[in-house]
Amino acid sequence: MQAIVAVDDNWGIGREGGMLFHLPEDLKHFRRLTLGKTVVMGRRTLDSLPGGAPLKDRHNIVLTRNAALHVPGAHVVHSLSELWQALKDTPPDQVILMGGGQIYALLIDCCDRAHVTHVRGAWPAEHCFPDLSTRPGWRLVHRGEEQKQNGLHYAFCEYENAAPRPLDQLS
Ligand SMILES: NC(=O)c1ccc[n+]([C@@H]2O[C@H](COP(=O)([O-])OP(=O)(O)OC[C@H]3O[C@@H](n4cnc5c(N)ncnc54)[C@H](OP(=O)(O)O)[C@@H]3O)[C@@H](O)[C@H]2O)c1
């Protein structure tokens, strides 16, 4: 499994159910890296998508504890063991963890790679991504050139995890 995220200088990712910034180039990057794959998200991140609807042209898996939740076009799972069942036959590089804060915190160490868009600046954030620069096992392996859009400076970066944890060991 791989993670994808856009963070500010403090690894902040969101507030009030939305993103901290609007960066169209990052949305294109996200689309490029997720199209045709399986995306895993928490129910609140699903709610934050346009129309609260699953992403097109991707297999959407949504984590919730709500047994009554049905989401047309998504596979709803209620626990890590159900998630493992849903993913066990999918090659790990075809599975993308796409947030949000709770789900990243739960599953980041099961990822072998993280695609992190670093956006320069600091915003008041309610949700954060784990700081991979200090997290044991993780290291920065690629830092893209700094680019600018909408007055924001950003860089596409890649982190690798030397020893990803098998998902079934978390269940
Ligand atoms: N910057 C980025 O790249 C990025 C990416 C994604 C999201 N975000 C932001 O992140 C924020 C949302 O993050 P969040 O932390 O509030 O929510 P979240 O992680 O998207 O979803 C949390 C929900 O997941 C379910 N859940 C959590 N643990 C579970 C478990 N062990 N088993 C089953 N279900 C479980 C629960 O759903 P129920 O309440 O239904 O039980 C919980 O309320 C938004 O502001 C969004 O814009 C930012």
The ligand as an SDF file (V2000), in Angstrom:
LIG
                    3D

 48 52  0  0  0  0  0  0  0  0999 V2000
   -4.3280   17.1140    2.6510 N   0  0  0  0  0  0  0  0  0  0  0  0
   -4.6880   15.9170    2.2100 C   0  0  0  0  0  0  0  0  0  0  0  0
   -4.0170   15.3270    1.3640 O   0  0  0  0  0  0  0  0  0  0  0  0
   -5.9460   15.2670    2.7450 C   0  0  0  0  0  0  0  0  0  0  0  0
   -6.3070   13.9900    2.3040 C   0  0  0  0  0  0  0  0  0  0  0  0
   -7.4660   13.4030    2.8340 C   0  0  0  0  0  0  0  0  0  0  0  0
   -8.2170   14.0880    3.7740 C   0  0  0  0  0  0  0  0  0  0  0  0
   -7.8290   15.3280    4.1650 N   0  0  0  0  0  0  0  0  0  0  0  0
   -8.5970   16.0490    5.1980 C   0  0  0  0  0  0  0  0  0  0  0  0
   -8.6690   15.2460    6.3780 O   0  0  0  0  0  0  0  0  0  0  0  0
   -9.8630   15.5960    7.0950 C   0  0  0  0  0  0  0  0  0  0  0  0
  -10.6220   14.3190    7.4030 C   0  0  0  0  0  0  0  0  0  0  0  0
   -9.8590   13.5050    8.2870 O   0  0  0  0  0  0  0  0  0  0  0  0
  -10.4930   12.8940    9.6320 P   0  0  0  0  0  0  0  0  0  0  0  0
   -9.3670   12.4220   10.4860 O   0  0  0  0  0  0  0  0  0  0  0  0
  -11.4740   13.8710   10.2140 O   0  0  0  0  0  0  0  0  0  0  0  0
  -11.3810   11.6930    9.0960 O   0  0  0  0  0  0  0  0  0  0  0  0
  -11.0460   10.3820    8.2070 P   0  0  0  0  0  0  0  0  0  0  0  0
   -9.7680    9.7740    8.6540 O   0  0  0  0  0  0  0  0  0  0  0  0
  -11.2460   10.6950    6.7580 O   0  0  0  0  0  0  0  0  0  0  0  0
  -12.2930    9.4480    8.5940 O   0  0  0  0  0  0  0  0  0  0  0  0
  -12.5380    9.1380    9.9490 C   0  0  0  0  0  0  0  0  0  0  0  0
  -13.6640    8.1350   10.0070 C   0  0  0  0  0  0  0  0  0  0  0  0
  -13.1870    6.8360    9.5940 O   0  0  0  0  0  0  0  0  0  0  0  0
  -13.8800    5.8420   10.3070 C   0  0  0  0  0  0  0  0  0  0  0  0
  -12.9150    5.0450   11.0700 N   0  0  0  0  0  0  0  0  0  0  0  0
  -11.8130    5.4690   11.7350 C   0  0  0  0  0  0  0  0  0  0  0  0
  -11.1660    4.4390   12.3200 N   0  0  0  0  0  0  0  0  0  0  0  0
  -11.8680    3.3280   12.0010 C   0  0  0  0  0  0  0  0  0  0  0  0
  -11.7180    1.9280   12.3140 C   0  0  0  0  0  0  0  0  0  0  0  0
  -10.6790    1.4710   13.0670 N   0  0  0  0  0  0  0  0  0  0  0  0
  -12.6270    1.0550   11.8460 N   0  0  0  0  0  0  0  0  0  0  0  0
  -13.6860    1.5000   11.0830 C   0  0  0  0  0  0  0  0  0  0  0  0
  -13.8690    2.8000   10.7470 N   0  0  0  0  0  0  0  0  0  0  0  0
  -12.9860    3.6930   11.2200 C   0  0  0  0  0  0  0  0  0  0  0  0
  -14.8910    6.5560   11.2190 C   0  0  0  0  0  0  0  0  0  0  0  0
  -16.0730    6.7010   10.4440 O   0  0  0  0  0  0  0  0  0  0  0  0
  -17.5430    6.7940   11.1380 P   0  0  0  0  0  0  0  0  0  0  0  0
  -17.5460    8.0630   11.9160 O   0  0  0  0  0  0  0  0  0  0  0  0
  -18.4830    6.7910    9.9680 O   0  0  0  0  0  0  0  0  0  0  0  0
  -17.6710    5.5520   11.9970 O   0  0  0  0  0  0  0  0  0  0  0  0
  -14.2090    7.9150   11.4080 C   0  0  0  0  0  0  0  0  0  0  0  0
  -15.1050    8.9540   11.7910 O   0  0  0  0  0  0  0  0  0  0  0  0
  -10.6420   16.5520    6.1960 C   0  0  0  0  0  0  0  0  0  0  0  0
  -10.3760   17.8810    6.6170 O   0  0  0  0  0  0  0  0  0  0  0  0
  -10.0350   16.3070    4.8100 C   0  0  0  0  0  0  0  0  0  0  0  0
  -10.1530   17.4330    3.9500 O   0  0  0  0  0  0  0  0  0  0  0  0
   -6.7170   15.9260    3.6710 C   0  0  0  0  0  0  0  0  0  0  0  0
  1  2  1  0
  2  3  2  0
  2  4  1  0
  4  5  1  0
  4 48  2  0
  5  6  2  0
  6  7  1  0
  7  8  2  0
  8  9  1  0
  8 48  1  0
  9 10  1  0
  9 46  1  0
 10 11  1  0
 11 12  1  0
 11 44  1  0
 12 13  1  0
 13 14  1  0
 14 15  2  0
 14 16  1  0
 14 17  1  0
 17 18  1  0
 18 19  2  0
 18 20  1  0
 18 21  1  0
 21 22  1  0
 22 23  1  0
 23 24  1  0
 23 42  1  0
 24 25  1  0
 25 26  1  0
 25 36  1  0
 26 27  1  0
 26 35  1  0
 27 28  2  0
 28 29  1  0
 29 30  1  0
 29 35  2  0
 30 31  1  0
 30 32  2  0
 32 33  1  0
 33 34  2  0
 34 35  1  0
 36 37  1  0
 36 42  1  0
 37 38  1  0
 38 39  2  0
 38 40  1  0
 38 41  1  0
 42 43  1  0
 44 45  1  0
 44 46  1  0
 46 47  1  0
M  CHG  2   8   1  16  -1
M  END
$$$$
